[in-house]
Amino acid sequence: MIDSDSVMGRLDRLVYKKAEEAYDYLMNAIKSFEGMFGGISFPETSDYYRAKNLLKQGESSYEEVLKNARKYLGPVPDYASKDFEEWRKTLIAESQIIAKGMDLAALKQELAQDELMRKMMPIHEIEAFLGKHFNEQKIGKRKLPNIKARMIIMKLQDCLTRAKDLDKTAQKFVQPKIT
C-alpha cells in the first residue's frame, strides 16, 4: 500500500519546493549579474563564473519543475487504471501545487496568502496575471486549479530569460578580460 502522505510530501517537494529553489537560484544569478554592471571597471571573472553557476543551477531546477509539473499535472496516460486516476486526483487535490479557489476573487485571495507566490510576485502582478489568464485557463484541455502551477512556471521562465540576457551582456564585458 502506498502511503499518500509521503507521496504528497514528495509531490510538493518535486514541484512546489523545487520551484522555490529555482527561483532563489535565478534571482541570485540576476542580482549577481546586475551587481557586475554597477562598477566603473570590468567585472571580476570569478564573480561572472559564480553568477553563471547560479544561472545553471536555476535552469536545472526549472527544468525539473517543468518535467514534474507535466508528469503530475498533465493528462493521465491512457493505460492507467481508474483507481490510479482517482488516487492521483486525490493526491494532487491535497498538495500545495494547485489552486483551490474556483472564482477570480477566491483565487486572488488564495494566491495572495500563499508564501511562495508572495515571494515570487507582488500582489499587483498576481492580479494582472489572473486578469489576463483566468478565462483562458478554463477552456480547452487546461484546468483552472493548475493556474497556480502555470503562474509559477511562467514566472520562473521570465526569471530564466532575464538571467540569460544578463549573462550575454556580462559575457561581453568579461571576455576581453579573459583573452
N, C-alpha and C positions, 0 to 999 in steps of 0.2 A: 504494500500500500504506500502511496506517495504522500508524504507529509506536506499539505498545501501551505502551511505556514513557512516552512523552509524554502519551498519553491517560490512563494510570493516574495520572500525576502530576497531571493536570488533574482527574481524578475525585476524588482525595484533597483537592485544593485546593477544589473546588466543594462538598464536603460536610464533610470532616473539619476542614480548616483554617478554613473559613468558620464552622463550629460553635465553634471556639476563639475566633474573632474576636467572634462574637455573645455568647459567654459573658463575655468580657472587657468588652465594652461594657455589658452588662446588670449585671454585678457592680459596675462603676464607677458606673453610674447608681444602683444600690441604695445603695452606700456614700455617694454624694453626697447623696441624699435623706435617708438616715439621719443624716448629719452636720448637716443643717439643723435637726434637732429637738433637738440637744444644747444649744443656747444658750438664754438667757433671753429674748432679743429675737427679733423676726421674722427669718426668713432673708433674706439679700440676694437681690434679684431676679436679679442676674447668676448667682449660684450655682444658683438654681432653673432658669434657662434653660440653663445648662451641663448640669445633670443631665437635663433634659428632652431636650436634644440627644443625649446619650449613650443615653437610652432609645430615641429614634427610630432611631439608628444600629444599636443592638442588635436592635430589632424588624425593621428592614430586613434585617439579616444573617440573623436567624432565619427570615424568610420565604424567603430564598434557599436556606437549608439545607433547609427543608421541601420546596420546589419541586424541588430537585436530588435529594433523597433519594427522592422519589416517582418522579422521572424515571429514575434509575439503579437503584433497588432495587425498584420496583414491577413490576407484570406487564409482560411483553414484549407489544408490540402484535401483534394477530392477523396483520397483513400482513408482519411481519418474517420473514426467511428463517431457515432452520435454522443456516446459517453465522453469521449475526448473533447468534442466540441463544447459540451456543457461544462465540463471541468475547466477548460480553458477560459470560457466566458466568465465563470465564477471567479477564477483566479485573477483575471485582468480587472474585473469589477472591484475587487478588494485591494488592488495595488494603487500606488500613487501616480501611475503614468497616464491615466485617463481622467478626463473631466467628468464630474458627477452631474453638474448643472445642465439642464436641457433648454433653458431660455437665456437670452442675452444678459439680462440683469443678474441672474444666478451665476452665470459663467464669469462675469466681471467681478463679482464679489468673491467667488471661489478662487480665481486666479490671483486676485489682489491679496489674498490671505496666504497663498502658497509661498513658502520660503524660497524655493528655487526660482520661481517666477519673479518674485520681488528682487532677487539678486540679479537676475538676467535682464529684466526690463522694468523701467519706471511705469507707474500706473497709466500715464497717458499713452505710452507705447502699447501696452496691453489692450487698452480701449481702442486704439487705432487699428491694431491687428484684428480684433474681433469685429469691428465695424466693416473692415474690408473683406474678411474671410468667413464670417459666421454663416451667411446664407449659402455660399458655395460649398462649405463643408458638409452641408446636409443633403446635397444632391449627388447623384451618381453612386459610385462604389464607396465613397468616403462616408465615415461615420462621425457624427458630431462629438461623441466622447473622445475621439482621437485628436481633437483640435489642440489639446494641451501638448501632446507629443509633437504635433506639427509645428506649433509655436516654438517649442524648444529646438527642434531640428532646424527650422528656418533661422532662428537667432544664432545658433552655432554656425550655420552656413555663412551668415553675414560676417561674423567674427573671423571665420577662417579666410574669407575673401579679403577682408581688411588687413589681416596679418600677412597674407601673401603679397598684397600690394605694397605694404610697408617693407617687406623683405626685399622685393625687387628694387625699391628705392634705396634701401640701406646697402644693398649689394653694389650699387654704382659708386657709393662713397668708400666702401671697404676694398673693392677690387684694386683701385690704383695703389692702395697701401700695401697690398699683398704682393703685387708684381714688382 
